[in-house]
Amino acid sequence: MTSLVKNLDSAEVCCIFSCVVSIDLLYWRNVKQSGAVFSSVLLLLFSLTQFSVVSVGAYLALAALSATISFRIYKSVLQAVQKTDEGHPFKSYLEMEIALSQDQISKYADKILLYTNTCMKELRRLFLVQDLVDSLKFAVLMWLLTYVGALFNGLTLLILAVVSMFTMPVVYEKHQAQIDQYVGLIRTQVNSVVGKIQAKIPGAKRKEE
């Protein structure tokens, strides 16, 4: 394990660490930490439903500046009273390296390019009906999304997504056997319906590999 970590660069280590932290947050390993993140994200999203992005960003910046300026003044007064010279209270953060290296930028750019090309190829395949069944599935999905769009706006869907992210993993972890059973039944029914459609539509059957 140690040799594996040594072979990883800083970007990969940070990525792995971020994934572990994200999983811990979503599974509520630390209730206080997950609760703080969950409530903060929900508060931000609900604020965006009432105010513009510019207003919310400005208020957040003012709140952060008020906290840092107040702390800076407090530490300066404390040092003057105690006649100490501890330096700038945020010195460690000011000296922290936050710039991305050229290698990291290239790596992230390559990943974005790969995902973009994959997405474009998949959309081309669906819209030009390379596989009739997949294109029909995509059409049904888009048709369902028209109803979703009529009922919810983007922010509402984002709020529902956040709530689902912080609740569904825990629910699935506690009731995995029952959920897997129901999902299996639904998958069987869907595959049965798709099979019947493929049998009735000419050219809908997949080519044998």
Secondary structure as the mmCIF struct_conf table of DSSP 4:
data_model
#
loop_
_struct_conf.conf_type_id
_struct_conf.id
_struct_conf.beg_label_comp_id
_struct_conf.beg_label_asym_id
_struct_conf.beg_label_seq_id
_struct_conf.end_label_comp_id
_struct_conf.end_label_asym_id
_struct_conf.end_label_seq_id
HELX_RH_AL_P HELX_RH_AL_P1 THR A 2 ASN A 7
BEND BEND1 LEU A 8 LEU A 8
HELX_RH_AL_P HELX_RH_AL_P2 SER A 10 LEU A 26
TURN_TY1_P TURN_TY1_P1 TYR A 27 TRP A 28
BEND BEND2 ARG A 29 ASN A 30
HELX_RH_AL_P HELX_RH_AL_P3 VAL A 31 GLN A 50
BEND BEND3 PHE A 51 PHE A 51
HELX_RH_AL_P HELX_RH_AL_P4 VAL A 53 GLN A 82
TURN_TY1_P TURN_TY1_P2 LYS A 83 LYS A 83
TURN_TY1_P TURN_TY1_P3 PRO A 89 PHE A 90
HELX_RH_AL_P HELX_RH_AL_P5 LYS A 91 LEU A 94
TURN_TY1_P TURN_TY1_P4 GLU A 95 GLU A 95
BEND BEND4 MET A 96 MET A 96
HELX_LH_PP_P HELX_LH_PP_P1 ALA A 99 SER A 101
HELX_RH_AL_P HELX_RH_AL_P6 GLN A 102 PHE A 127
TURN_TY1_P TURN_TY1_P5 LEU A 128 VAL A 129
BEND BEND5 GLN A 130 ASP A 131
HELX_RH_AL_P HELX_RH_AL_P7 LEU A 132 LEU A 151
HELX_RH_AL_P HELX_RH_AL_P8 GLY A 154 LYS A 174
BEND BEND6 HIS A 175 HIS A 175
HELX_RH_AL_P HELX_RH_AL_P9 GLN A 176 LYS A 200
BEND BEND7 ILE A 201 ILE A 201
TURN_TY1_P TURN_TY1_P6 PRO A 202 GLY A 203
BEND BEND8 LYS A 205 LYS A 205
HELX_LH_PP_P HELX_LH_PP_P2 ARG A 206 GLU A 208
#
